Amino acid sequence: MAEKTPTDIGPPHYEKFLPPVIKKNYGKWAYHEIPRPGVLKHTAEGGDVLWSVRMSTARLIATETVRWIADLAEKYCDGHVRWTSRNNVEFLTTEEKNVDPLIKDIQAGGYLVGGTGNSISNIVHTQGWVHCHSPATDASAIVKAVLDELADEFTSMKLPAKMRIALACCLNMCGAVHCSDIAILGIHRRVPEINHSDLPKVCEVPNLAASCPTAAIRPVKVDGKNSVEVLAESCMFCGNCYTVCPAMTLNDPEMDGVCIWVGGKVSNARSEPAFSKLAIPYLPNNPPRWPEVVEAVKNIVEVWKKDARKYERVGEWINRIGWPRFFEKTGIEFTKYHIDDFRYAGLSFKRTAQQRF
Amino acid sequence: MAEKTYETPLCDELEKGPYPSFVTEIKKAAKKTSYAKGVLGLLELSYKEKIGHWKHGGIVGVMGYGGGVIGRYSDCPEKFPEVEHFHTMRINQPAGWFYTSEALRDLCDIWDEHGSGILNMHGSTGDIVFLGTKTAELEPTFADLVAKGWDLGGSGSDVRTPSCCCGMARCEWACYDTMQLCYDLTMHYQDELHRPAFPYKFKFKMAGCPNDCVASIARADLSIIGTWKDDIQMDEGAIAEYAKTLDIAADVISNCPTSCMEWDGKTLKIDNSNCSRCMHCINVMPKALKPGKERGAALLMGAKAPIVQGAQLSSMFVPFLEMKPPYEDLKDFIDAVFDVWGEEGKNRERVGEFIQRVGMGNFLEVIGLEPIPEMIAYPRDNPYIFFEADEEEEEE
């Protein structure tokens, strides 16, 4: 190229993209209602009204779909549309009469309207086998299979509270899965396989040894070349070593799989934000539709839906009924893997004689 | 390139069912690009073999930047030559993820010309993610993006693309202008965003209220969460309206975490000095209750996922700060953190882990913040205190 491309221009200023009703009422919204699933009605202090129609997407989308969204936005919203933090699309219109035909067009296109209020919104997820180098499972396929099973909970608002599900395909967790009502997490379960001939060429041994949270990696010489060894009993398969050194692979078709976590949240409403806790240590990778994972998630959703009080998120429900009863009601087996043995493990032991019988 | 179409019976299973299918999306793109055909073939192999087929990393990028492009290569280019290279470009999203149809078409035109026609709206950090192109297309894609007013986001050990909730644009609970602050910080830290020079990544997320719709407390090194200091605003007429359909005693009062509310069937009383700004009552009665008028944000720091030393939530550093441009106090705080962490942090050590290692008390001293009880859930419960010898004793 003749000229160097200018740098550091930053993103376009958001004001360019705001609809007139938002510019006019910026910071002056009075309240909102959810007249029906997937539809938000915001009313401004001066009386202006904005309708938002929320549509699910697969997050991974084709430009053809984005162009179709642009067409719909022009047809009904003077070209204005936004995305939510959970990969849903929101069409923004001031005209109530546009809402019904817009919803019909969305549904005719094969997309769902919902994800508002006490529903299961879109499952935030990662790249998985579509694009990532370190996944222990796929992301998009599991999300699709789980949401096919729970689609009714996206398009309605019949749950006790919001349900936020997230999936990460390895412990790097590109996404807030560790604070979700239900988290689906890919895990490796075997010690890294060391490629001793590549290792000295592509990795720095001191960095590699330092990357291990449990100091399980030690420098050694193999055939006169610098390499490392792994103390198998200290390895918890986190994948840190692989992140800094491609010669330490963990991926394994039979050992990799999925674990399920419950009871996390990020909102401060009622109870404080919380981490998700381990519910199921391992389920196998069973592509393309992961029936064991789908069943496990569905079971937790159904037990919670039946047993929780109004407004109780999964973690709040479990805190009320206690963990023994969570395992009893869901029929999930409790194992030694549920008991923490990493740093500060004792903080999660039960340190009281208060019990339920 | 040979226009090969792969048999994908396993992928095809994922076109069934009511939820939108990513396989259908890839197939739409495959009508136009060979990359999309290739990635579908590769994915089919992954479903068959139960393993991923992407190699580790690869350093690619555009001139002048150290981040924004993630190199990706297939481990079986002989089977799927279309995706031998399948690099990702992160494009800095507009604050609040608002678009016009014209802007969306610009992005589609660029990506249809230079890449796979597949994208994420959006990636986990918030960027628009262009999924899959080859090395030779990176500079032309970047040039076309810049010509249309777009820029790349962060990757690697840099400031990651800041993101925010829609805030005042469409929410009555926004306690500060999240979108303006997001844009301001993004522009202020362009150099740190595009040229990785830190020990590890640093994420900013702005949430307008304690509902935290962008999960800042779980995911951001610096979580800027809107809150208020004065009394919750009440509309008594609207409360009376709610009382007709809502069991205020059960739904609102009994869920208040600090029991600071009373309801006698007619009048709602709030002991605001004991309200912990949790948002529950406001969430349940948005027409009747609103955050107060003295609004700003709390600064919490240190959230991260498990890698390397374990997951953390952000913890409180500044309980309340007014959020007004040019945000000098906030930027001073950020710069103080960057100085010490940038200098003393170890390779791949997030700021939350750095604070754990050096000790919160020591960290506060260096960044010039007084320790206050608002920063802790409870004081230490062990007696292993690192007392410092005072100066007089040292002289003896």
Interface residues (C-beta under 8 A of the other chain):
Chain A: M1 K4 T5 P6 T7 D8 I9 G10 P11 P12 H13 Y14 K16 F17 L18 I22 Y26 G27 W29 A30 Y31 H32 E33 H42 L50 S52 S56 T57 A58 R59 L60 I61 A62 T63 E64 T65 V66 R67 I69 A70 D71 A73 E74 G79 H80 V81 R82 W83 T84 S85 N87 V89 L92 G110 Y111 L112 V124 T126 G128 W129 V130 H131 C132 H133 S134 P135 D138 S140 A141 K144 A145 L147 D148 A151 F154 A168 L171 N172 M173 C174 G175 A176 V177 H178 C179 N207 A210 S211 P213 C238 G239 N240 Y242 T243 V244 P246 N251 D252 P253 E254 D256 G264 V266 S267 N268 A269 R270 S271 P273 F275 N285 P287 P288 R289 K310 Y311 F342 R343
Chain B: L10 C11 E13 L14 K16 G17 P18 Y19 P20 S21 F22 V23 T24 E25 I26 K28 A29 K31 K32 A36 V39 L43 S46 Y47 K48 E49 K50 I51 G52 H53 W54 K55 H56 G57 V62 M63 G64 Y65 R72 F86 T88 N92 Q93 P94 A95 G96 W97 F98 Y99 T100 S101 E102 A103 L104 R105 L107 C108 W111 D112 G117 I118 L119 N120 M121 H122 G123 S124 T125 G126 L131 G132 E139 P140 F142 A143 V146 G149 W150 D151 S163 C165 C166 M168 A169 R170 C171 E172 A174 D177 M179 Y183 T186 M187 Q190 D191 H194 P210 N211 D212 C213 V214 A215 S216 I217 A218 R219 A250 D251 N255 P257 S276 R277 C278 M279 H280 N283 V284 P286 K287 K290 A305 P306 I307 V308 Q309 G310 A311 L313 K346 N347 R348
